[in-house]
Amino acid sequence: MASQNTSRVPAETVRIASTTHSGYHAVQDYIPQVGEWVLTTEGVAEVIRVLTRVTGGRLLELRLEKRPKPPFFAASHNVLIKDDVD
């Protein structure tokens, strides 16, 4: 069986900049809680579960606001937090 391409995904497609999204900001070392809404590269998502440690934070299981299924995963340091949370 032929091996699949394992090249890395470009960082600019998985990182999100807080300067371009009003109402959200980055918080280093903050772990979102279950039920909290965060901003991802795909849009606003709800934290469904907080999972294992990863470099720089925790792995989050998220569900998009506009597309409730299927859930997906992101590292906590790759999401933005609402301005009223800190």
Z-matrix of the N, CA and C atoms (Angstrom, degrees):
N
C 1 1.454
C 2 1.530 1 108.40
N 3 1.306 2 117.34 1 133.32
C 4 1.460 3 121.92 2 -178.95
C 5 1.524 4 110.20 3 -71.34
N 6 1.329 5 115.30 4 141.96
C 7 1.459 6 118.54 5 178.80
C 8 1.519 7 110.62 6 -75.26
N 9 1.295 8 116.25 7 150.52
C 10 1.460 9 121.97 8 -179.59
C 11 1.518 10 109.84 9 -85.00
N 12 1.313 11 117.11 10 155.85
C 13 1.452 12 121.91 11 177.86
C 14 1.522 13 108.70 12 -66.47
N 15 1.316 14 116.32 13 122.02
C 16 1.464 15 120.55 14 -177.86
C 17 1.523 16 111.48 15 -110.44
N 18 1.341 17 117.03 16 20.48
C 19 1.459 18 118.90 17 178.67
C 20 1.520 19 109.89 18 -63.92
N 21 1.303 20 114.95 19 149.81
C 22 1.462 21 120.68 20 -175.97
C 23 1.524 22 111.39 21 -72.66
N 24 1.305 23 115.08 22 152.23
C 25 1.460 24 122.36 23 175.24
C 26 1.522 25 107.52 24 -77.44
N 27 1.332 26 119.08 25 136.55
C 28 1.469 27 120.09 26 178.94
C 29 1.534 28 111.27 27 -57.67
N 30 1.328 29 116.20 28 134.95
C 31 1.471 30 122.13 29 -176.24
C 32 1.518 31 112.01 30 -57.52
N 33 1.327 32 118.68 31 -35.13
C 34 1.469 33 120.04 32 -177.60
C 35 1.525 34 113.26 33 -66.39
N 36 1.333 35 118.12 34 -15.56
C 37 1.460 36 120.02 35 178.31
C 38 1.527 37 112.76 36 -90.06
N 39 1.329 38 117.73 37 -11.05
C 40 1.468 39 120.05 38 -179.04
C 41 1.518 40 113.25 39 -120.15
N 42 1.306 41 118.59 40 -4.06
C 43 1.465 42 121.66 41 177.43
C 44 1.510 43 108.67 42 -106.97
N 45 1.311 44 115.22 43 149.35
C 46 1.454 45 120.94 44 -176.10
C 47 1.526 46 108.74 45 -124.89
N 48 1.310 47 117.16 46 137.47
C 49 1.473 48 121.33 47 -177.06
C 50 1.523 49 109.98 48 -100.96
N 51 1.322 50 116.91 49 127.64
C 52 1.461 51 120.94 50 -178.42
C 53 1.522 52 112.10 51 -70.44
N 54 1.309 53 118.23 52 -18.47
C 55 1.460 54 120.60 53 -178.36
C 56 1.523 55 112.15 54 -71.43
N 57 1.307 56 118.17 55 -17.93
C 58 1.463 57 120.86 56 -177.45
C 59 1.528 58 113.22 57 -102.52
N 60 1.324 59 118.29 58 1.61
C 61 1.462 60 121.54 59 -176.17
C 62 1.526 61 109.75 60 -130.68
N 63 1.325 62 116.79 61 97.71
C 64 1.459 63 119.18 62 179.78
C 65 1.533 64 109.82 63 -68.77
N 66 1.315 65 115.09 64 145.00
C 67 1.458 66 120.59 65 -179.04
C 68 1.514 67 112.93 66 93.31
N 69 1.334 68 117.89 67 -8.85
C 70 1.465 69 122.74 68 -179.96
C 71 1.519 70 109.11 69 -133.11
N 72 1.323 71 116.22 70 152.18
C 73 1.457 72 120.71 71 177.96
C 74 1.528 73 109.81 72 -149.44
N 75 1.309 74 116.07 73 162.38
C 76 1.461 75 121.63 74 177.25
C 77 1.521 76 109.18 75 -87.55
N 78 1.319 77 116.43 76 140.16
C 79 1.460 78 121.67 77 176.33
C 80 1.523 79 106.80 78 -130.71
N 81 1.323 80 115.73 79 110.22
C 82 1.456 81 120.05 80 179.58
C 83 1.522 82 109.78 81 -67.22
N 84 1.314 83 117.06 82 138.02
C 85 1.472 84 124.92 83 177.19
C 86 1.529 85 113.92 84 68.33
N 87 1.323 86 118.94 85 12.91
C 88 1.467 87 121.18 86 176.34
C 89 1.523 88 108.70 87 -94.35
N 90 1.319 89 117.17 88 131.62
C 91 1.456 90 122.27 89 177.55
C 92 1.530 91 108.20 90 -107.22
N 93 1.334 92 118.44 91 112.79
C 94 1.467 93 120.37 92 177.95
C 95 1.531 94 110.97 93 -60.39
N 96 1.316 95 116.58 94 148.76
C 97 1.458 96 122.87 95 -179.50
C 98 1.525 97 110.85 96 -96.34
N 99 1.319 98 116.44 97 159.89
C 100 1.459 99 122.03 98 176.87
C 101 1.526 100 108.86 99 -57.44
N 102 1.328 101 116.42 100 133.48
C 103 1.454 102 121.74 101 -179.24
C 104 1.518 103 114.04 102 92.98
N 105 1.315 104 117.41 103 -13.83
C 106 1.466 105 121.98 104 179.73
C 107 1.535 106 109.69 105 -76.95
N 108 1.325 107 116.33 106 146.58
C 109 1.456 108 122.22 107 178.13
C 110 1.520 109 109.21 108 -99.11
N 111 1.326 110 116.30 109 132.65
C 112 1.462 111 122.80 110 -179.28
C 113 1.527 112 108.66 111 -129.44
N 114 1.322 113 116.00 112 165.26
C 115 1.460 114 121.29 113 177.43
C 116 1.521 115 108.57 114 -107.13
N 117 1.331 116 116.29 115 128.85
C 118 1.463 117 122.64 116 179.46
C 119 1.520 118 108.74 117 -118.79
N 120 1.319 119 116.60 118 178.04
C 121 1.461 120 120.20 119 176.34
C 122 1.519 121 111.39 120 -64.83
N 123 1.329 122 118.44 121 -19.95
C 124 1.459 123 123.01 122 179.78
C 125 1.524 124 113.43 123 -93.86
N 126 1.336 125 117.18 124 -12.25
C 127 1.461 126 121.61 125 -179.01
C 128 1.519 127 111.44 126 131.05
N 129 1.328 128 116.02 127 -167.36
C 130 1.464 129 121.90 128 -178.86
C 131 1.531 130 108.79 129 -74.14
N 132 1.344 131 115.19 130 133.75
C 133 1.463 132 120.30 131 -177.73
C 134 1.520 133 110.32 132 -139.50
N 135 1.332 134 115.68 133 151.31
C 136 1.459 135 122.38 134 176.80
C 137 1.520 136 109.36 135 -96.34
N 138 1.341 137 116.62 136 138.72
C 139 1.456 138 121.22 137 176.71
C 140 1.530 139 107.70 138 -76.81
N 141 1.334 140 116.17 139 119.76
C 142 1.463 141 122.06 140 -179.44
C 143 1.529 142 110.60 141 -93.99
N 144 1.349 143 115.86 142 -42.71
C 145 1.462 144 121.01 143 178.40
C 146 1.521 145 109.54 144 -146.92
N 147 1.323 146 115.77 145 148.26
C 148 1.458 147 122.70 146 171.89
C 149 1.519 148 105.50 147 -106.58
N 150 1.338 149 115.52 148 119.50
C 151 1.455 150 120.71 149 -172.49
C 152 1.524 151 111.98 150 -108.56
N 153 1.285 152 116.89 151 -150.94
C 154 1.462 153 125.20 152 -172.39
C 155 1.523 154 113.82 153 -61.34
N 156 1.311 155 115.18 154 161.77
C 157 1.464 156 120.99 155 176.15
C 158 1.519 157 109.99 156 -71.09
N 159 1.325 158 114.97 157 141.73
C 160 1.458 159 122.76 158 171.63
C 161 1.519 160 106.31 159 -131.34
N 162 1.308 161 116.74 160 166.99
C 163 1.458 162 120.03 161 179.67
C 164 1.515 163 109.90 162 -56.59
N 165 1.309 164 117.30 163 119.40
C 166 1.456 165 122.03 164 177.57
C 167 1.515 166 115.48 165 87.96
N 168 1.323 167 119.76 166 7.26
C 169 1.461 168 119.66 167 178.85
C 170 1.514 169 113.62 168 161.44
N 171 1.316 170 115.40 169 -139.74
C 172 1.465 171 122.58 170 -179.30
C 173 1.525 172 109.87 171 -127.75
N 174 1.317 173 115.82 172 155.67
C 175 1.453 174 121.66 173 174.01
C 176 1.520 175 107.74 174 -83.83
N 177 1.327 176 116.52 175 130.28
C 178 1.463 177 121.88 176 -178.89
C 179 1.519 178 110.22 177 -112.44
N 180 1.328 179 116.68 178 138.20
C 181 1.459 180 120.84 179 169.60
C 182 1.526 181 105.57 180 -96.11
N 183 1.317 182 115.91 181 125.70
C 184 1.462 183 121.79 182 -172.54
C 185 1.523 184 111.15 183 -124.55
N 186 1.329 185 114.89 184 153.32
C 187 1.465 186 121.44 185 174.98
C 188 1.519 187 107.18 186 -128.52
N 189 1.324 188 115.79 187 124.50
C 190 1.461 189 120.41 188 -179.38
C 191 1.519 190 111.49 189 -67.10
N 192 1.325 191 115.89 190 144.13
C 193 1.458 192 122.47 191 -179.98
C 194 1.529 193 111.10 192 -63.07
N 195 1.321 194 117.05 193 -42.99
C 196 1.470 195 121.66 194 -175.64
C 197 1.522 196 112.97 195 -85.20
N 198 1.338 197 118.06 196 -23.80
C 199 1.461 198 122.39 197 -179.75
C 200 1.528 199 108.50 198 -130.66
N 201 1.313 200 118.68 199 89.07
C 202 1.461 201 121.54 200 -171.66
C 203 1.527 202 115.40 201 -65.31
N 204 1.330 203 119.04 202 -19.22
C 205 1.461 204 120.25 203 179.73
C 206 1.507 205 108.91 204 -133.60
N 207 1.288 206 120.48 205 146.63
C 208 1.460 207 129.07 206 -9.52
C 209 1.521 208 111.05 207 -84.00
N 210 1.320 209 117.59 208 159.48
C 211 1.460 210 120.30 209 175.74
C 212 1.526 211 109.96 210 -69.24
N 213 1.321 212 117.47 211 164.08
C 214 1.460 213 122.29 212 177.26
C 215 1.518 214 108.74 213 -139.95
N 216 1.314 215 116.71 214 177.33
C 217 1.453 216 121.80 215 -173.39
C 218 1.517 217 111.06 216 -123.23
N 219 1.346 218 115.93 217 146.27
C 220 1.459 219 122.46 218 175.68
C 221 1.517 220 108.03 219 -151.68
N 222 1.317 221 115.95 220 153.02
C 223 1.462 222 120.78 221 174.88
C 224 1.525 223 108.83 222 -77.31
N 225 1.317 224 116.89 223 145.68
C 226 1.468 225 120.76 224 -176.94
C 227 1.523 226 112.70 225 -61.21
N 228 1.321 227 118.28 226 -26.79
C 229 1.464 228 120.10 227 179.15
C 230 1.529 229 112.46 228 -81.81
N 231 1.330 230 118.02 229 -2.02
C 232 1.456 231 121.95 230 178.19
C 233 1.526 232 112.75 231 -107.22
N 234 1.324 233 117.35 232 18.47
C 235 1.466 234 121.46 233 176.36
C 236 1.517 235 108.45 234 -126.35
N 237 1.323 236 115.76 235 159.35
C 238 1.463 237 121.67 236 176.49
C 239 1.529 238 108.94 237 -106.70
N 240 1.319 239 115.32 238 149.41
C 241 1.461 240 123.01 239 -176.81
C 242 1.528 241 108.50 240 -106.64
N 243 1.351 242 116.75 241 145.95
C 244 1.451 243 120.66 242 176.47
C 245 1.519 244 110.64 243 -57.78
N 246 1.341 245 116.72 244 148.10
C 247 1.461 246 121.77 245 -177.13
C 248 1.526 247 113.34 246 -60.79
N 249 1.331 248 118.42 247 -28.21
C 250 1.470 249 120.34 248 -178.55
C 251 1.532 250 113.29 249 -81.47
N 252 1.329 251 118.03 250 0.47
C 253 1.463 252 122.88 251 178.85
C 254 1.512 253 108.08 252 -113.28
N 255 1.326 254 116.70 253 140.30
C 256 1.465 255 120.00 254 177.63
C 257 1.464 256 113.86 255 -160.83
